[in-house]
Amino acid sequence: MAAFSFLFQCSPVEKLWNPMVPGTCWPNLNSVVGMLASAYSGFMDFVLALLPWSFILNLNLRRKEKIGVAAAMSMGIFAGATAIVKCYYLQNLYSVDFFYDGGNLAIWGAAEVSTTIMASSIPVLRVLVRDVASAASRDHHSVPHLDGPLKTLGSRETEKNHSASINVGD
C-alpha cells in the first residue's frame, strides 16, 4: 500500500523527480499512509495478542498453565505499543531537519520489529526450556563419579588434611 501511494502521489508520476513538469502532488500522502499502516499494525497486534485468551481459558489445563500460555501468547501487546509510538513519530517524516527529528522514528521502527520478533518467539521458548531442563536433570544424575585426586577437590576433608600437613612441618 505504501509503495503504491508513492507512485500515485503525483499526477503525472514524472513530477515526483522533475518538479518542472506541470501537474499536482499530494504533499504528505506517504506520511498519512504510513500513519494508517502503523495504526492498523498496532491495532492488529493488540487484537491478535488478546484473541487467544478466549480459547486458552476453555482448555483442559491447570490454571497456572493456562495463565502462563495466555501471557506468552499476549506478548504482542508490546509490539502494538511500539507501533502506536512509531505512529506518533511518523509526523516527523517531512521535517525540515529529518536527520535530527527522524531519529526517534528510526528507533521506534526498529523497536517495533524487534518486539514483534521477540513476541513471536516466546511461545516456542516454553518447549525449549522444558527440554533443556529435562536434559539437564538427566545429565546431572548420570555424572560419573570421580576417582583420584579430583574426588576430594574443594571438600572440607581436603582442607583439613592440607592445613594439618602444613602445621606438622613447622
N, C-alpha and C positions, 0 to 999 in steps of 0.2 A: 504494500500500500504506500509506504513512504517513498519507494523508488519511483512509482508511477506519479506521485504527487510532484516530484522534482521535474518530471518530463512535462506535466501539464500545468506547471506554474506560470509559464508564459505562452502567449499566443502571438505570433508563431514561435515555435520552440527555439529557433535560431536566436531569438532575443536574449536567451539565457547567457550566451557567451559573446554576443555582439549587441551592446546597448544602443548602437546607432540604428538598428533595424526598427522600423515603425511597428508598434504593437503595444500590448498591455501585459503586465505581470501582476500577480497577486503577491503583495510584499512579504508576508510571513506565513505562507502556506505550509512550508516544511515544519515550522515551529508548531503550528496548530495541529498538523497531522501527527507530529512526534508526541505532543501532549496527549492527544486522543489515544494513540497506541500505548503510551506509557500508563495512562489511567486504566485502559482496558486490561493491560497486562497485570497491573496491581489488583484490579477487581477480580480477575480470574484466579490469581494466586490466592486471594482470600477465600473465594468460593471453593476452589479445589483443596484448600487446606482444611476447611471446616466440613466439607461434604462427607468424608469417611466416618465422622462421628456417629451419624445415624445408623450406619451399617455395623460399625465396630461394637457399639453398645448392645446390639442384639445378638452378638456372637456368644457361643458357649465357651467362655474363657473365665478364668479367675478375674476378679475386679482389678487387682494390681496389674495383670497382663493387659486388660482392656485399656486402662489408663495409659500404660506405657506405649502401647501400639498407637493409640489415638494421639498421644503427644508427639510421637515420632512422625506420624503422618501429617501433623499440623505445623511442622516447621516452615512450611511455605508462607506462613503469616509474615515471617521476617523478610522474605523475598518481596511480598506485597508491600510491606512498609518501605523498603528501599525503592521500589518502583514509584511509589507516591512521592517520596522525597525527590527522586530524579525528575519527576514530572514538574515539580515546583522549579527546579533549576533549569528546565528547558527554556524558560523565558529569557535566559542569557544567551541563547543561540545566536541572536543577531546583535549582540552588544558591540559597542564601539571598540572595546578592548577585550576581545574574546579570549585571548591567552590568559588574562587575569580572571575575568568573570566566568570563563568556561571551565576553570579548574575543578570547581565543585561538581559540575555536570559530568566531567570525566571520572571523578572519584566515585560518585553515586552510580554512574553507569556500570563501572567495574564492580562495585559492591553489589549491585543487583544481580549481575551474572554470577558472582562468587556465592552469594547466599542461595541462589537457585540451585547451583551445583551441590552445595552442602546439604540443602534441604532434601534434594532428591537422593542423596547418598545415605542419609541417616537410617531409613528403614532397613537397608541392607546390612548395616553395621550390627544389628542385633544378632543376626545369624553368625557373622564373623566373630563377634565377642564370645558367643556361646561355644563355637567350635574351638577357638583359641583357649578358652578356659578349660574345656574338657580335655584338650590335648595336653595342656599344662598339668592338669591334675593326674592324667595317666603317666606322663613323663616323670612327675615328682615321685610317684610311688614305685617307679621302676628304675630308680637310680641305683647303679651297682654300688656295693659297699666298698669303701676304700680300704686298702691294706697298706701297711708300711708306715713311713714317717708322716705321710699326709693324713693318716687316720686321726691323729690327735692334734692336728694343726689348729691352733686357736682355742683349744679346750683349756679348762682350768687346771686339769691334771698336768698338762704340759708346762703351764706357767709355774706351778708349784715345784715340779722336778727341776725346771731351769733355774729358779731362784734358789733352790736347795743346793744345786751343784755349784752355784756361784758363791754362796755363803760358806760351803765346806772348804773351798780352796783358800779362803782368806786367812 
